[in-house]
Amino acid sequence: MKNTLETRLGIYFVLVAFAGVLVLELSGIALLKRGYTLHGDFLNVQELKAGDPVKVAGVQVGRVEKIGFHENKVRVSMRLNRENQIRTDSIATVKFTGLMGQNFVSLTFGSAITHFKNDDVLKTAEQADLSSLIAKLDGVAGGVENLTKTFSGDSIQNVLGPMTDFLKQNNPRFAIIFTNLQRVSQDIADGKGSLGKFISDDALHNSLLASSKDFQAAAKDLRGLVPDAKTTLADARAAINTTKDTLTDARVAITTAKDTFGEAKKVVTEINEGKGTLGKLAKDETLYKETTQAMTDLREILQKINQGKGSIGKLVNDDSLFKNAKMTLQKLDKATEGLEDQGPLSVIGILFNGLF
């Protein structure tokens, strides 16, 4: 009896433990599984609740652990399985499986090399609000209903009646128009007329093809001319720059010439006014007369010298004076040589007299 009671109690506790683990598993609380937590901030979680799945491409990789507020947004904390590593450029979105289905958090694969770590924050994207979509669909349905009411009964008859009468009255004209259109389309199909030849004539096609080839060849030649054109443009730019520099130098030269002409004009004005040496020479008659008299006196002196008058004239023109000067220099030279020869004897004589 005792063994039976203990057995029943043991079975009962095993069933309770199994049921507890099952409830925790179904509610999304993984006590025995190792994992990590990521967070996402949303403006609207659309009835998302703790325990809802977190999926990547439709495959569940975790569950929503907690939902709360964080800096004017709703923060969703997600508990993900350790083996499911999420890349750092993955984006989280709140989605729903249907009008009455369960909401879940969808994560994109991402392409980054690095992965999120525990307690990191995901980037998020907002999904359209289901209630707003339903309200818009309700408005569209109301508009369609009003439109169908407008064209029902007598209203549609009032619209189509005049159109039917118009078609009946112009039926022969429409028949002629359709006949002409049929004839034109047949002529085009047979290659008649300009449009028919344009569509059916191979010669025109070949001509267009040849023109296209010529155009391609011309384009190729133009591409070949592009480097030459670039070189020409570069040379033109260089010539323009050189011309600009030349014009600048010319402006400087013109400015310098203007300054020079101004100075020359000032000098001429001073000369005309009798200022300075040149001005006095040009305007003062006294200086001119003195200069003329001095030149006259100098000419008379030179004439006297040439005529042998005066000391300088005799010195220049009298040969005897030159000869006397030459003889005097020769005598002086001989006297100097005699002194050089008698110099040692004079020294010895002086020493001898000093001793005795």
C-alpha positions as CSV (number, residue, x, y, z in Angstrom):
1,M,0.0,0.0,0.0
2,K,2.8,2.3,0.9
3,N,4.7,1.6,-2.3
4,T,1.6,2.2,-4.3
5,L,1.1,5.7,-2.7
6,E,4.7,6.7,-3.2
7,T,4.6,5.5,-6.8
8,R,1.5,7.6,-7.4
9,L,3.0,10.6,-5.8
10,G,6.2,10.2,-7.9
11,I,4.2,9.9,-11.1
12,Y,2.2,13.0,-10.1
13,F,5.3,15.1,-9.5
14,V,6.8,13.9,-12.8
15,L,3.7,14.9,-14.6
16,V,3.5,18.3,-12.9
17,A,7.2,19.0,-13.8
18,F,6.6,17.9,-17.4
19,A,3.5,20.1,-17.6
20,G,5.5,23.0,-16.1
21,V,8.3,22.6,-18.6
22,L,5.7,22.3,-21.4
23,V,3.9,25.5,-20.3
24,L,7.2,27.4,-20.1
25,E,8.2,26.2,-23.5
26,L,4.9,27.1,-25.1
27,S,4.9,30.5,-23.4
28,G,8.4,31.3,-24.9
29,I,10.3,31.3,-21.6
30,A,13.4,29.2,-22.3
31,L,15.0,28.5,-18.9
32,L,17.2,25.7,-20.1
33,K,18.3,27.2,-23.5
34,R,21.3,29.4,-23.7
35,G,20.7,32.6,-25.8
36,Y,21.2,36.3,-26.0
37,T,19.0,39.4,-26.0
38,L,18.6,42.1,-28.6
39,H,16.4,45.2,-28.5
40,G,14.4,47.1,-31.1
41,D,12.7,50.5,-30.8
42,F,9.3,51.0,-32.6
43,L,6.7,53.7,-32.9
44,N,3.9,51.1,-32.9
45,V,4.2,47.4,-32.1
46,Q,0.6,46.7,-33.4
47,E,-0.7,44.4,-30.6
48,L,2.6,42.6,-30.3
49,K,3.0,40.8,-26.9
50,A,5.6,38.9,-25.0
51,G,6.0,35.4,-26.2
52,D,5.4,36.2,-29.9
53,P,7.9,34.6,-32.2
54,V,10.9,36.3,-33.8
55,K,11.6,35.0,-37.3
56,V,14.2,35.2,-40.0
57,A,12.8,34.4,-43.5
58,G,9.9,32.6,-41.8
59,V,12.1,30.5,-39.6
60,Q,11.7,31.1,-35.8
61,V,14.9,32.0,-34.1
62,G,13.6,33.3,-30.8
63,R,10.7,35.0,-29.0
64,V,9.7,38.4,-27.7
65,E,10.9,38.5,-24.1
66,K,9.6,41.9,-22.9
67,I,7.9,45.1,-24.2
68,G,8.3,48.5,-22.6
69,F,8.8,52.2,-23.2
70,H,12.1,53.8,-24.0
71,E,12.7,57.4,-25.0
72,N,9.2,58.0,-26.5
73,K,9.3,54.7,-28.3
74,V,8.3,51.1,-27.6
75,R,11.3,48.9,-26.9
76,V,10.9,45.3,-27.8
77,S,13.4,42.9,-26.1
78,M,13.9,39.7,-28.0
79,R,15.5,36.5,-26.7
80,L,17.3,34.7,-29.5
81,N,18.8,31.3,-29.7
82,R,22.6,31.2,-29.3
83,E,23.1,29.3,-32.6
84,N,21.2,31.9,-34.6
85,Q,23.7,34.8,-35.0
86,I,22.2,38.0,-36.4
87,R,24.3,40.3,-38.6
88,T,24.8,44.0,-37.5
89,D,23.0,45.4,-40.6
90,S,19.8,43.3,-40.0
91,I,16.5,45.3,-39.7
92,A,13.6,44.3,-37.5
93,T,9.9,44.8,-38.5
94,V,6.7,44.0,-36.7
95,K,4.5,41.9,-39.1
96,F,1.3,39.8,-38.9
97,T,0.4,36.5,-40.5
98,G,-3.1,37.5,-41.5
99,L,-6.1,39.6,-40.5
100,M,-6.7,37.5,-37.4
101,G,-3.2,35.9,-37.2
102,Q,-0.4,36.3,-34.7
103,N,2.0,39.2,-34.8
104,F,5.7,38.5,-34.9
105,V,9.0,40.3,-35.3
106,S,10.7,39.7,-38.7
107,L,14.5,40.1,-39.0
108,T,16.3,40.5,-42.4
109,F,19.4,38.4,-43.1
110,G,21.8,41.4,-43.6
111,S,25.1,41.2,-45.3
112,A,27.6,42.4,-42.7
113,I,30.5,40.3,-41.6
114,T,30.1,41.1,-37.9
115,H,27.3,39.9,-35.6
116,F,25.3,41.5,-32.8
117,K,26.4,40.9,-29.2
118,N,24.2,40.5,-26.2
119,D,22.1,43.6,-25.3
120,D,22.7,45.4,-28.6
121,V,20.0,47.5,-30.3
122,L,18.7,46.6,-33.8
123,K,17.7,49.1,-36.5
124,T,13.9,49.0,-37.1
125,A,11.4,49.7,-39.9
126,E,7.8,50.6,-39.4
127,Q,5.0,48.4,-41.0
128,A,1.8,49.9,-42.2
129,D,-0.9,50.0,-39.5
130,L,-3.6,47.3,-40.2
131,S,-6.4,49.5,-38.8
132,S,-5.4,52.3,-41.1
133,L,-5.4,49.9,-44.1
134,I,-8.8,48.6,-43.2
135,A,-10.1,52.2,-42.8
136,K,-8.8,53.0,-46.3
137,L,-10.3,49.9,-47.8
138,D,-13.6,50.7,-46.2
139,G,-13.5,54.2,-47.8
140,V,-12.7,52.6,-51.2
141,A,-15.5,50.2,-50.8
142,G,-17.9,53.0,-50.0
143,G,-16.8,54.9,-53.1
144,V,-17.4,51.9,-55.3
145,E,-20.8,51.4,-53.8
146,N,-21.8,55.0,-54.4
147,L,-20.6,54.7,-58.0
148,T,-22.6,51.5,-58.6
149,K,-25.7,53.3,-57.1
150,T,-25.2,56.2,-59.5
151,F,-25.1,53.9,-62.6
152,S,-28.0,51.7,-61.6
153,G,-31.6,51.8,-62.9
154,D,-32.8,54.9,-64.7
155,S,-29.5,56.7,-64.2
156,I,-27.5,54.2,-66.4
157,Q,-30.4,54.2,-68.9
158,N,-30.2,58.0,-69.2
159,V,-26.4,57.8,-69.9
160,L,-26.5,54.8,-72.4
161,G,-29.8,55.8,-74.2
162,P,-28.4,58.8,-76.2
163,M,-25.2,56.9,-77.0
164,T,-27.3,54.0,-78.4
165,D,-29.3,56.4,-80.5
166,F,-26.1,58.0,-81.8
167,L,-24.6,54.7,-82.8
168,K,-27.8,53.7,-84.6
169,Q,-28.0,57.0,-86.6
170,N,-24.3,56.8,-87.7
171,N,-24.1,53.1,-88.3
172,P,-23.6,53.4,-92.1
173,R,-20.8,56.0,-91.5
174,F,-19.1,53.7,-89.1
175,A,-19.4,50.8,-91.6
176,I,-17.7,52.9,-94.3
177,I,-15.0,54.0,-91.8
178,F,-14.3,50.4,-90.8
179,T,-14.2,49.3,-94.5
180,N,-11.6,52.0,-95.3
181,L,-9.5,51.1,-92.3
182,Q,-9.6,47.4,-93.4
183,R,-8.6,48.4,-97.0
184,V,-5.7,50.6,-95.7
185,S,-4.5,47.8,-93.4
186,Q,-4.6,45.4,-96.3
187,D,-2.6,47.8,-98.5
188,I,0.0,48.1,-95.8
189,A,0.2,44.3,-95.4
190,D,0.6,44.0,-99.3
191,G,3.4,46.6,-99.3
192,K,1.5,49.2,-101.1
193,G,1.9,52.9,-100.6
194,S,4.6,54.7,-98.6
195,L,3.8,53.1,-95.3
196,G,3.5,49.7,-96.9
197,K,6.9,50.1,-98.6
198,F,8.4,51.4,-95.3
199,I,7.2,48.2,-93.5
200,S,7.6,45.5,-96.3
201,D,10.4,46.8,-98.6
202,D,13.8,45.2,-97.8
203,A,15.6,47.9,-99.8
204,L,14.6,50.5,-97.3
205,H,15.7,48.2,-94.5
206,N,19.1,47.7,-96.2
207,S,19.4,51.4,-96.8
208,L,18.7,52.1,-93.1
209,L,21.2,49.4,-92.1
210,A,23.9,51.0,-94.4
211,S,23.1,54.4,-93.0
212,S,23.5,53.0,-89.6
213,K,26.9,51.5,-90.5
214,D,28.0,54.8,-92.0
215,F,26.8,56.6,-88.9
216,Q,28.8,54.2,-86.7
217,A,31.9,54.8,-88.9
218,A,31.5,58.5,-88.6
219,A,31.1,58.2,-84.9
220,K,34.3,56.2,-84.7
221,D,36.1,58.8,-86.8
222,L,34.8,61.5,-84.4
223,R,36.0,59.5,-81.5
224,G,39.5,59.5,-83.2
225,L,39.3,63.3,-83.6
226,V,38.5,63.8,-79.9
227,P,42.1,63.6,-78.7
228,D,43.2,66.1,-81.5
229,A,40.4,68.4,-80.6
230,K,41.4,68.2,-76.9
231,T,45.1,69.0,-77.9
232,T,43.9,71.9,-80.1
233,L,41.8,73.2,-77.2
234,A,44.7,72.9,-74.8
235,D,46.9,74.8,-77.3
236,A,44.2,77.4,-77.8
237,R,44.0,77.9,-74.0
238,A,47.7,78.2,-73.8
239,A,47.7,80.8,-76.6
240,I,44.9,82.7,-74.9
241,N,46.9,82.7,-71.6
242,T,50.0,83.9,-73.5
243,T,48.0,86.6,-75.1
244,K,46.6,87.6,-71.7
245,D,50.1,87.8,-70.3
246,T,51.3,89.9,-73.4
247,L,48.3,92.3,-73.0
248,T,49.2,92.6,-69.3
249,D,52.9,93.4,-70.2
250,A,51.6,95.8,-72.9
251,R,49.5,97.6,-70.3
252,V,52.5,97.9,-68.0
253,A,54.6,99.2,-70.9
254,I,52.0,101.7,-71.9
255,T,51.7,102.9,-68.3
256,T,55.5,103.2,-68.1
257,A,55.6,105.1,-71.4
258,K,52.9,107.4,-70.1
259,D,55.0,108.1,-67.0
260,T,58.1,108.7,-69.2
261,F,56.3,111.0,-71.5
262,G,54.9,112.9,-68.5
263,E,58.5,113.3,-67.1
264,A,59.8,114.4,-70.5
265,K,57.0,116.9,-70.9
266,K,57.8,118.2,-67.4
267,V,61.5,118.6,-68.4
268,V,60.6,120.3,-71.7
269,T,58.3,122.6,-69.7
270,E,61.1,123.5,-67.3
271,I,63.5,124.1,-70.3
272,N,60.9,126.4,-71.9
273,E,60.6,128.2,-68.6
274,G,64.4,128.6,-68.3
275,K,64.8,126.4,-65.2
276,G,67.8,124.2,-64.7
277,T,71.1,124.1,-66.6
278,L,69.5,123.2,-69.9
279,G,66.8,125.8,-69.4
280,K,69.3,128.5,-68.7
281,L,71.5,127.4,-71.6
282,A,68.5,127.5,-73.9
283,K,66.9,130.7,-72.6
284,D,69.7,132.8,-71.0
285,E,71.5,134.9,-73.7
286,T,74.3,135.9,-71.3
287,L,75.4,132.3,-70.9
288,Y,75.3,131.9,-74.6
289,K,77.4,135.0,-75.2
290,E,80.0,134.0,-72.5
291,T,80.2,130.5,-74.1
292,T,80.7,132.1,-77.5
293,Q,83.4,134.4,-76.2
294,A,85.2,131.6,-74.4
295,M,85.2,129.5,-77.6
296,T,86.5,132.5,-79.5
297,D,89.4,133.0,-77.0
298,L,90.2,129.3,-77.1
299,R,90.4,129.4,-80.8
300,E,92.8,132.4,-80.7
301,I,95.1,130.7,-78.2
302,L,95.2,127.6,-80.3
303,Q,96.1,129.7,-83.4
304,K,99.0,131.4,-81.4
305,I,100.3,128.0,-80.3
306,N,100.2,126.8,-83.9
307,Q,102.1,130.0,-85.0
308,G,104.8,129.3,-82.4
309,K,104.0,132.4,-80.3
310,G,104.4,132.4,-76.6
311,S,106.1,129.8,-74.4
312,I,103.7,126.9,-75.2
313,G,103.9,127.8,-78.9
314,K,107.7,127.8,-78.9
315,L,107.7,124.6,-76.8
316,V,105.5,122.9,-79.4
317,N,107.0,124.4,-82.6
318,D,110.8,125.1,-81.8
319,D,113.0,122.1,-82.5
320,S,116.1,123.6,-80.8
321,L,114.3,123.6,-77.4
322,F,113.6,119.9,-77.9
323,K,117.3,119.3,-78.7
324,N,118.5,121.2,-75.7
325,A,116.2,119.3,-73.4
326,K,117.4,116.0,-74.9
327,M,121.1,117.0,-74.3
328,T,120.3,118.1,-70.8
329,L,118.8,114.7,-70.0
330,Q,121.8,112.9,-71.5
331,K,124.2,114.9,-69.3
332,L,122.1,114.1,-66.3
333,D,122.2,110.4,-67.1
334,K,126.0,110.5,-67.3
335,A,126.3,112.3,-64.0
336,T,124.2,109.7,-62.3
337,E,126.4,106.9,-63.7
338,G,129.5,108.7,-62.3
339,L,128.0,108.9,-58.9
340,E,127.2,105.2,-58.9
341,D,130.9,104.4,-59.7
342,Q,132.4,106.7,-57.1
343,G,130.0,105.8,-54.3
344,P,132.0,102.8,-52.8
345,L,135.3,104.8,-52.8
346,S,133.7,107.7,-51.0
347,V,132.3,105.4,-48.3
348,I,135.8,103.8,-47.8
349,G,137.4,107.2,-47.6
350,I,135.0,108.4,-45.0
351,L,135.6,105.2,-42.9
352,F,139.4,105.6,-43.2
353,N,139.3,109.3,-42.0
354,G,137.2,108.3,-39.1
355,L,139.7,105.7,-37.9
356,F,142.7,107.9,-38.1
